[in-house]
Amino acid sequence: MTDRTVDCALLKKSAPGLDRPPYPGPLGQRIFENVSKEAWSKWVGHQTMLMNEYRLSPVDPKARKFLEAEMEKFLFGEGSAKPQEFVNPGAKS
């Protein structure tokens, strides 16, 4: 597969794009066309933190709907906030 470049909506620069849509439907296509590999990786890390902090199950429809909304905010909107209680394990106190 040839390398493709996208104008990344999150990073606000041209960067290598994803190899295929990472999510089903129109949102997945929008991500494929407008989100870089680097930005997608940032989302995956943020999503993992959200799932752990809120103890979300990927099989729960409510959790999936919440994560989809957060993904859209993170990648295309005002950003997805960390939970108030979140403490970065790498941060020094």
Secondary structure as GFF3:
##gff-version 3
##sequence-region A 1 93
A	DSSP	beta_strand	5	8	.	.	.	ID=ss1
A	DSSP	beta_strand	13	16	.	.	.	ID=ss2
A	DSSP	alpha_helix	25	34	.	.	.	ID=ss3
A	DSSP	alpha_helix	37	53	.	.	.	ID=ss4
A	DSSP	alpha_helix	61	76	.	.	.	ID=ss5
###
